[in-house]
Amino acid sequence: MVIVLAPNKQGTADDAAQRTTQDQQLGSIFVYSEWPEPAVHPAAAAGDSGETVAASRGVVRSSSTATVLMRIALDRYTFGCTPEGLAFARGPAGHVIRPIKGGRGGLRAELAREFYRRESKIASSSALTDAVATLEGIATDGPVVNAYLRTAEYNDAVYIDLGDIDESVIVIQAGEWSLTRENVPVLFRRTALTGQYSPPTTDGNLDSLWALISIAPEDRPLVLAFMVSALVQPDVPLTALSENAQPRSVKVLTR
């Protein structure tokens, strides 16, 4: 004997009894019941407006994800804008900015990574777009601050962004240099072309440079002074340095 639960939304009790009698003759009994009302999520019954996380299915609705992304961003960053109109977020270290829009080093990718680290879920593209658009509006209403590319000068000191993941900065002041990651008073911006400098050392030499380019020993101090000036004076106009020689002065390797 097979017992099957089936709905009878419109039928009456007499109709159900008649069908049961007919089905018994075929060796099966069908028990007819009223169609159950759809279950209501407790959060929806409490007045949730659609931002509930459907955890049982591993799905995060876009609006809820965008809200979480906003909270992460506001907890981790401060926001501002450069005089050129670049909206940025100032990271935890405090001196390398993240463009709110952009590729390498942009805020969008960092937010997506941090969301996954905290929630073990992937933020949808639409949620990231909503969060980034809102953060851009917040940044444009923030303070206007200069952000320098690689080199900055402040209070008789020169600051050079090393370009590494730790956001290290070389500080040159009073004829000495040091390496720091804290209390840097200027902001730096990076582009796709910003590479990493090798950390400075106290026992370095320029022999490999002079082996690469043919400069007379008496002219090397002048070339070295030009290179240092180009590195540590970001706001000073510079001329182009060109090495010239008579034709066929340099041998060319041919194969």
N, C-alpha and C positions, 0 to 999 in steps of 0.2 A: 504494500500500500504506500502511496506517495502523498505527502502533505505539502501543498504549495501555498504560500501566502501571495495573494493577488489583490489589487486595489478594486474597489467598487465605489467610485466617486459618486455616480449618479443613481445606482441601483437601489431598490428598496429591500427590506428584509424578506418579503415574499419572493422577490426575484432571486435572491441569494439561496433561499431554501429550495426553490424549483431547480436551480442549476446544480445544487448539491445532490439532489435526488437523481438527476440525469447522470451526473458524473459517477455516482456510486455504481451505476449499472455498467460502467466501463472499467471498474476496478480502481478508480482513483477518487480521492476526496480532495476538494479544493475548499480552503477556508478563506472566505472573503472578509476583508477588513477595510476600514476607512483609510484613505491615503494620508500618510503622516504629514504634518506641517513641516516646512523646511526649518532646519536648526539655525538659530541666531547666535553669532559669535558673542561672547560676553562683553567684549570691548565695544562691539557695535551697539549692543543693548544699552551700554553706558553712555552712548552718545559720541563714540569715536567717528571722526569725519572722513575716514578713508585712509588714515595714516598708520593703520595697524599693520604690524609686521606679521605676515603669514608664516610663522616659524615652522609650522608642521609640514609645509611644502618647501621650505628653504628659499622662499621668495621674499624679497624686500620691495615694497611698492616704491615708485619713483619719488613721490612727495616725501615720504618718511626718510628715504636715503638722503635726499637733498638737505633735509633738516639736520641729520646727523653730520653730514659733511660740513655744514655751516658751523656747527658747534665745534668740530675738530679744528677748523680754520681759525675761529675766533679764540680758541684756547691756546693755539700754538703760535699765531702770528700777530703782528701789528701791520697796519696798512697805510699806504701813502701814495704819492704821485710825484714823478720827476717834473722839472720845468718843461720838458719836451712832451709831457702828457702820458708817460708810461706808468700805468697803474701797477703797483707791486705789493708783494707781501714781504715783510721783514722776518726772516727765519729765526729759529731759536738761538743761534749763535749771535745774531744781531747785526752783522755787517755785510752780508751778501744777500741781495734781494732776489726774490723769485718773481719774474713777470707773471701776472695773473693770466695773461694770454701768451702763448708761445710754445716753443718746442723744448729743447734741452734746458733743464733747470727750471722749467715752468711750474706753476703751482698745481695745475690740473693733475699731472702725473704723481706728484708728491701726495696730494689729497687722496687719490685712488689707492696708493700704496698704504697710507696710514689707515684708511677705512678698512681695508682688508686685514691689516694687522690687528685692529681692534675688534672687528665684527666677524671675522672669518667668512666674509661674503664679498662678492664683487659688486661694486657700485655700477649702476647702469649709466650709459652714456648720457641719457636725458637728465638724470639726477646731477651728474657732474656739470653739465651745461647750465642747468638752473642755478647751481651753487656758485659757479664761476661768474655768471652774469651778475648775481647779487653782490658778490665780493668786489667785483669791478666798480660797481656803484658806490660801495662803502669806501674803496680806495680813492676814488676821484674826489670824495668829500674830505679826505684826510689831509695831513700836512704835505706841503710841497718841499721835497728834499732832493738835493743833487745826488746822483749815483754815478760813480766814476768807473771807467774801464781800465782796469789793471793798476793804475798809479794815481795817487791823490796826495795833496800837500795840505797840511793843517798845523798851525801853530809851530812853524819852523821845523816840522818833522815831515818826512816823506813816508808814505805807506804804500806798499806794493802787495797786491793780491797774488799769492802763490798759485792759485788756481786748483788747489787740491780739494778733496772731499771734506777734509777737516776745516776748511776755510782759514788756513794759516795766512798770516800777514807778516811781511818783513817791515820792520820799523827802522828808519835811518835818521839819526838825530845826533848832533854834536860830534860828528866824525865817527860814530859807532853805529853798529846795527844789532838788532835782536829779532827773534822770531816769537810771535805771540798769536793767541787765538781769542783773547779777551780784551775788553775795554778799548776796542777800536772806535775812534770817534767819527769815522767816515763810513759811507756806504759804497759798496762795489756792485757792479752789474757784470754779468757774464753773457757771452754769446756762444754760438756753435763753434766759433774759432778760438775760444779761450782754452788754451792748453795749460798743462801743469808745468811750472818751473821746477827745476831741481833745487832742493834746499841748499842754501848757501853754506859754505864751509870757511874755516879760518886758515886753512892750509892749501888753498887752491892756487893754480897758476894759469897763465895764458899761453903756454907753449903749444897746445893743440890749436889755438886760434892762429898763431903766427905760422904754424905749419900749413894751415889751410889757405891763407891769403898771403901773398908776397908783399910785405911791407918792410922798408928799410928800418933797421934798428933805431936810427935817429928820429924817424917819423912815428914810431909806435906810441909814444906818450900822447901825441896829438890825436891819433885815432882813438886811443883809449879814452881820452877826455871827452871826445865827441860822443862816444857810445854811452858813457856814464851820464852825460848831460841829457841825452835823449831819453834815458830811462827814468831819471829822478826829477826832471822838470816838465811836468805834464802840460803846464799852461804857457810854456815859452815856445814861440814859433821856431822851427828848426829848418835848416837847409838840408838838401840831399847830399849824402856822401857817396862819391863815385870814385872808383879806382880805374885809372886810365894808364895805358902804356902804348908803346910803339907797336905797329903790326908785327905779328909773329913773336911777340915777347914771351908769350905763354905757349908751351907745347900742348898740342891737342892729341889725345889718344884716339887713334882710329883702328878699326878692326876690318 
